[in-house]
Amino acid sequence: MKYTQLGRTGLKVSRLVLGTMNFGPQTDEAVSHAIMDAALASGINYFDTANVYGWGENKGRTEEIIGTWFANGGGRRDQTVLATKVFGNMAADGDAWPNHDRLSAVNIRRAVDASLKRLQTDYIDIYQFHHIDRRTPFDEIWQAIDVLIQQGKILYAGSSNFPGYKIAQANEIAARHGRVGLVSEQCLYNLAERRAEMEVIPAAQEYGLGVIPWSPLHGGLLGGVLKKESEGKRRKDGRSASALENTKVRDQVQAYEDLLDKHGIEPGEAALAWLLTRPGVTGPIVGPRTQEQLDSALRAVELELSEELLTGLDEIFPGPGPSPEAFAW
């Protein structure tokens, strides 16, 4: 496994991030534990989750599964860089508790304690803001984070789904008070969705944030979806199914799969390997439901893409170009 430094932190992290969103809703506890064991044994040390994962009436279930895995001992917690998130309301669906969502100081305080209990640990390495909060000023947010750092409950703060201007705003206000600020950003970024290249990734690079792309296969669209369709293995619902109803998208995906077939490379592995070539990217989040999917992701880390192939991928899925030049007529 290849490793890199996470932004401006002293943390050394794997080039793949284990996403746990499927643990609970789609993957039971025993299989989830086996996947985490296999990931750690293979060198993946960066695990990502969120307090709301498990969804619906099972919100928090994913953190609980990670917690029981830590409780198995064997140095699991000490070897893991753990990231979770705060923002969503953890009340049962239909209940609207006041001050139990977003990034108010009171919700941050309550949410971190609840996550620590579910995770069966006494600290979180990266505590991430799941979305921007237009109602709460960053002065309040950073004050709450300072308290958590002083209490030893978290080490660093990160963001998720932040636009470039919010990354800048958050870190400028942090710097004004002599704080570290954000150290990582999780953003939607893959071959088929490259808008992050215009402002999010440049902002992250400017402020020294690690970039953690989520949905690296764009909901399965980049994972060999047309080949699976021809073999009768493709799911008939989900993001990739609706996207393929667009003729232009379908033609792009067909060209993508044809190109990779010519080079003898699996589409999903190529999509991950491409992200690992991108400037500023720390490592993409992979969310395996099975051991087979984890094995495929691990192969991508060692995959070297030729310049010819990279050029071909750019021609099929062109990026937006640099900002502000890309806005020129």
C-alpha positions as CSV (number, residue, x, y, z in Angstrom):
1,M,0.0,0.0,0.0
2,K,1.2,3.5,-0.8
3,Y,1.0,6.2,1.8
4,T,1.0,10.0,1.8
5,Q,0.7,12.9,4.3
6,L,-2.8,14.2,5.0
7,G,-2.7,17.9,4.1
8,R,-1.0,20.0,6.8
9,T,-1.2,17.3,9.5
10,G,1.4,15.0,10.8
11,L,-0.8,12.0,9.8
12,K,0.6,9.4,7.3
13,V,-2.4,7.9,5.6
14,S,-3.0,5.2,2.9
15,R,-3.8,6.2,-0.7
16,L,-7.1,4.5,-0.4
17,V,-9.7,5.5,2.2
18,L,-12.1,2.8,3.5
19,G,-15.7,4.2,3.3
20,T,-18.1,2.5,5.6
21,M,-21.5,3.8,4.4
22,N,-22.6,0.4,3.4
23,F,-21.9,-1.2,6.8
24,G,-25.3,-1.8,8.3
25,P,-27.7,-0.9,5.5
26,Q,-26.2,-3.4,2.9
27,T,-23.4,-5.3,4.7
28,D,-24.0,-7.0,8.0
29,E,-21.8,-6.7,11.0
30,A,-19.8,-9.9,10.6
31,V,-19.0,-9.2,6.9
32,S,-18.2,-5.5,7.8
33,H,-15.7,-6.6,10.4
34,A,-14.1,-9.0,8.0
35,I,-13.7,-6.2,5.4
36,M,-12.2,-3.9,8.0
37,D,-9.8,-6.6,9.1
38,A,-8.8,-7.3,5.4
39,A,-8.4,-3.5,4.7
40,L,-6.2,-3.0,7.7
41,A,-4.1,-6.0,6.9
42,S,-3.6,-4.7,3.4
43,G,-2.3,-1.4,4.7
44,I,-5.5,0.8,4.5
45,N,-5.3,2.8,7.7
46,Y,-7.8,5.6,6.9
47,F,-11.4,4.8,7.7
48,D,-14.2,7.2,7.0
49,T,-17.8,7.2,8.4
50,A,-20.5,9.6,9.5
51,N,-22.9,9.8,12.5
52,V,-25.9,9.5,10.1
53,Y,-24.8,6.4,8.3
54,G,-27.2,3.6,8.8
55,W,-29.9,6.0,7.7
56,G,-33.5,6.3,8.8
57,E,-34.3,4.7,12.1
58,N,-30.9,3.1,12.0
59,K,-28.9,6.3,12.0
60,G,-25.7,5.6,14.0
61,R,-25.6,1.9,13.2
62,T,-22.4,2.2,11.0
63,E,-20.5,3.9,13.8
64,E,-21.7,1.2,16.2
65,I,-20.3,-1.5,13.8
66,I,-17.0,0.2,13.7
67,G,-17.1,0.5,17.5
68,T,-17.6,-3.3,18.0
69,W,-14.7,-3.9,15.6
70,F,-12.5,-1.6,17.7
71,A,-13.6,-3.5,20.8
72,N,-12.2,-6.7,19.4
73,G,-8.8,-5.3,20.3
74,G,-5.6,-6.3,18.6
75,G,-4.4,-2.7,18.2
76,R,-7.2,-1.9,15.7
77,R,-7.9,1.6,17.0
78,D,-4.3,2.5,17.4
79,Q,-3.6,1.5,13.8
80,T,-6.6,3.4,12.4
81,V,-6.9,7.0,11.3
82,L,-10.6,7.5,12.1
83,A,-12.8,10.2,10.5
84,T,-16.4,10.8,11.1
85,K,-18.9,13.6,10.4
86,V,-21.4,15.9,12.1
87,F,-24.3,17.9,10.6
88,G,-27.5,15.8,10.2
89,N,-30.2,15.5,12.7
90,M,-29.9,12.3,14.6
91,A,-33.5,12.3,15.9
92,A,-35.8,9.6,14.6
93,D,-37.4,10.5,11.2
94,G,-40.3,12.8,11.7
95,D,-38.9,14.3,14.9
96,A,-37.4,17.8,14.5
97,W,-35.3,18.4,17.6
98,P,-34.2,22.0,18.0
99,N,-30.4,22.4,18.0
100,H,-29.8,18.8,17.1
101,D,-28.5,19.4,13.6
102,R,-26.1,21.6,11.6
103,L,-23.0,23.1,13.2
104,S,-24.2,25.0,16.2
105,A,-21.8,24.7,19.2
106,V,-24.4,22.8,21.1
107,N,-24.9,20.2,18.4
108,I,-21.2,19.8,17.8
109,R,-20.8,19.2,21.6
110,R,-23.7,16.6,21.7
111,A,-22.8,14.9,18.5
112,V,-19.2,14.3,19.2
113,D,-20.0,12.6,22.5
114,A,-22.6,10.4,20.9
115,S,-20.2,9.4,18.1
116,L,-17.4,8.6,20.6
117,K,-19.8,6.3,22.5
118,R,-21.0,4.5,19.4
119,L,-17.4,4.2,18.1
120,Q,-16.1,2.9,21.5
121,T,-13.1,5.2,21.4
122,D,-12.0,8.3,23.3
123,Y,-10.9,10.4,20.3
124,I,-11.6,11.0,16.6
125,D,-8.7,11.9,14.3
126,I,-10.6,13.9,11.8
127,Y,-13.9,15.4,12.8
128,Q,-15.6,16.6,9.6
129,F,-18.4,19.1,8.8
130,H,-20.7,17.0,6.6
131,H,-22.1,20.1,4.8
132,I,-21.9,23.9,5.1
133,D,-24.1,25.6,7.6
134,R,-25.2,29.0,6.4
135,R,-26.8,29.8,9.8
136,T,-23.8,29.3,12.1
137,P,-20.8,31.7,12.0
138,F,-17.4,30.1,11.8
139,D,-16.3,32.0,14.9
140,E,-18.8,29.8,16.8
141,I,-17.8,26.6,15.0
142,W,-14.1,27.1,15.6
143,Q,-14.7,27.9,19.3
144,A,-16.6,24.6,19.7
145,I,-13.8,22.8,17.8
146,D,-11.1,24.4,20.0
147,V,-12.9,23.0,23.1
148,L,-13.0,19.5,21.6
149,I,-9.3,19.6,20.8
150,Q,-8.4,20.9,24.2
151,Q,-10.5,18.0,25.7
152,G,-8.6,15.5,23.6
153,K,-11.8,14.4,21.9
154,I,-10.7,15.2,18.3
155,L,-7.3,16.0,16.7
156,Y,-8.3,17.9,13.6
157,A,-11.3,19.3,11.7
158,G,-12.2,18.6,8.1
159,S,-14.9,19.5,5.7
160,S,-17.2,17.7,3.3
161,N,-19.1,19.1,0.3
162,F,-17.7,22.6,0.8
163,P,-17.5,24.9,-2.2
164,G,-14.1,26.7,-2.7
165,Y,-15.3,30.0,-1.1
166,K,-16.3,28.2,2.1
167,I,-13.0,26.5,2.4
168,A,-11.3,29.9,2.1
169,Q,-13.8,31.6,4.5
170,A,-13.4,28.8,7.1
171,N,-9.6,28.9,7.0
172,E,-9.3,32.7,6.9
173,I,-11.4,33.0,10.0
174,A,-9.4,30.2,11.7
175,A,-6.2,31.9,10.9
176,R,-7.5,35.2,12.3
177,H,-7.7,33.4,15.7
178,G,-4.5,31.5,15.3
179,R,-6.2,28.2,14.7
180,V,-5.2,25.4,12.4
181,G,-8.5,25.4,10.4
182,L,-9.6,22.7,8.0
183,V,-7.1,20.0,7.1
184,S,-9.1,18.0,4.6
185,E,-12.0,18.3,2.2
186,Q,-14.2,15.4,0.9
187,C,-15.7,16.3,-2.4
188,L,-17.6,14.6,-5.3
189,Y,-14.8,14.1,-7.8
190,N,-14.3,11.4,-10.5
191,L,-13.7,11.1,-14.3
192,A,-17.4,11.9,-15.1
193,E,-17.7,14.7,-12.5
194,R,-14.7,17.0,-12.6
195,R,-16.2,20.4,-11.6
196,A,-14.1,20.2,-8.3
197,E,-11.1,21.0,-10.5
198,M,-12.3,24.6,-11.0
199,E,-12.3,25.9,-7.5
200,V,-12.6,23.3,-4.7
201,I,-9.3,21.5,-5.4
202,P,-7.4,24.7,-6.1
203,A,-8.7,26.1,-2.8
204,A,-7.8,23.0,-0.9
205,Q,-4.3,23.1,-2.4
206,E,-3.9,26.8,-1.6
207,Y,-4.8,26.2,2.1
208,G,-3.0,22.9,2.5
209,L,-6.0,20.6,2.7
210,G,-5.9,16.9,1.8
211,V,-8.5,16.1,-0.9
212,I,-10.6,12.9,-0.3
213,P,-12.9,12.3,-3.4
214,W,-16.1,10.4,-2.7
215,S,-18.1,8.4,-5.3
216,P,-15.0,7.6,-7.3
217,L,-17.0,5.4,-9.7
218,H,-19.8,8.0,-9.9
219,G,-22.5,5.7,-8.5
220,G,-21.3,2.7,-10.6
221,L,-21.2,4.5,-13.9
222,L,-17.4,4.1,-14.2
223,G,-17.4,0.5,-12.9
224,G,-18.0,-1.4,-16.2
225,V,-21.8,-0.8,-16.1
226,L,-22.4,-1.5,-19.8
227,K,-20.4,-4.7,-19.7
228,K,-22.5,-5.8,-16.7
229,E,-25.6,-4.9,-18.5
230,S,-24.7,-7.1,-21.4
231,E,-24.0,-9.9,-19.0
232,G,-27.3,-9.4,-17.2
233,K,-25.5,-8.3,-14.0
234,R,-26.4,-4.6,-13.8
235,R,-28.8,-3.3,-11.3
236,K,-31.8,-1.7,-13.0
237,D,-32.1,1.2,-10.5
238,G,-29.8,3.7,-9.0
239,R,-27.8,6.7,-10.3
240,S,-26.0,4.8,-13.1
241,A,-29.3,3.5,-14.5
242,S,-30.9,6.9,-14.8
243,A,-27.7,8.5,-16.2
244,L,-27.5,5.9,-19.0
245,E,-30.9,7.1,-20.2
246,N,-29.0,10.1,-21.6
247,T,-27.6,9.1,-25.0
248,K,-24.5,11.4,-24.7
249,V,-23.7,9.8,-21.3
250,R,-24.2,6.3,-22.6
251,D,-21.9,7.0,-25.6
252,Q,-19.2,8.4,-23.3
253,V,-19.4,5.3,-21.0
254,Q,-19.3,3.0,-24.0
255,A,-16.2,4.8,-25.3
256,Y,-14.6,4.6,-21.8
257,E,-15.2,0.9,-21.5
258,D,-14.0,0.2,-25.1
259,L,-10.8,2.2,-24.4
260,L,-10.0,0.2,-21.2
261,D,-10.9,-3.1,-22.9
262,K,-8.3,-2.2,-25.5
263,H,-5.7,-1.7,-22.7
264,G,-6.8,-4.8,-20.8
265,I,-7.8,-2.8,-17.6
266,E,-10.9,-3.1,-15.5
267,P,-13.0,0.1,-15.6
268,G,-13.5,0.5,-11.9
269,E,-9.8,0.0,-11.2
270,A,-8.9,2.5,-13.9
271,A,-11.2,5.1,-12.4
272,L,-9.6,4.8,-9.0
273,A,-6.1,4.8,-10.5
274,W,-6.9,8.0,-12.5
275,L,-7.9,9.8,-9.2
276,L,-4.5,8.8,-7.7
277,T,-2.8,10.7,-10.6
278,R,-4.7,13.9,-9.9
279,P,-2.9,16.9,-8.3
280,G,-3.9,17.5,-4.7
281,V,-5.7,14.2,-4.2
282,T,-4.8,12.3,-1.0
283,G,-6.9,9.2,-1.7
284,P,-10.4,8.3,-2.9
285,I,-13.0,6.8,-0.7
286,V,-13.9,3.2,-1.6
287,G,-17.0,1.7,-0.1
288,P,-16.8,-2.1,-0.6
289,R,-19.8,-4.2,0.2
290,T,-17.8,-7.4,-0.4
291,Q,-14.3,-8.7,-0.1
292,E,-14.1,-9.0,-3.9
293,Q,-14.8,-5.2,-4.3
294,L,-12.1,-4.5,-1.7
295,D,-9.6,-6.6,-3.7
296,S,-10.4,-4.8,-6.9
297,A,-9.8,-1.4,-5.2
298,L,-6.4,-2.6,-3.8
299,R,-5.3,-3.5,-7.3
300,A,-5.9,0.0,-8.5
301,V,-3.3,1.4,-6.1
302,E,-0.6,-0.5,-8.0
303,L,-2.0,0.3,-11.4
304,E,0.2,2.5,-13.6
305,L,-1.8,4.4,-16.3
306,S,0.2,5.2,-19.5
307,E,0.2,8.8,-20.9
308,E,-1.6,7.4,-24.0
309,L,-4.4,6.1,-21.8
310,L,-4.6,9.3,-19.6
311,T,-4.9,11.3,-22.8
312,G,-7.7,9.1,-24.0
313,L,-9.6,9.4,-20.7
314,D,-9.3,13.2,-20.9
315,E,-10.7,13.1,-24.4
316,I,-13.7,11.1,-23.3
317,F,-14.3,13.0,-20.1
318,P,-12.8,16.4,-20.6
319,G,-12.2,18.5,-17.5
320,P,-13.6,22.0,-17.1
321,G,-10.2,23.7,-17.4
322,P,-8.6,26.0,-14.9
323,S,-10.5,28.9,-13.3
324,P,-10.7,31.7,-14.4
325,E,-9.3,30.9,-17.8
326,A,-12.0,28.4,-18.4
327,F,-14.6,31.1,-18.2
328,A,-13.1,33.0,-21.1
329,W,-15.0,33.3,-24.3
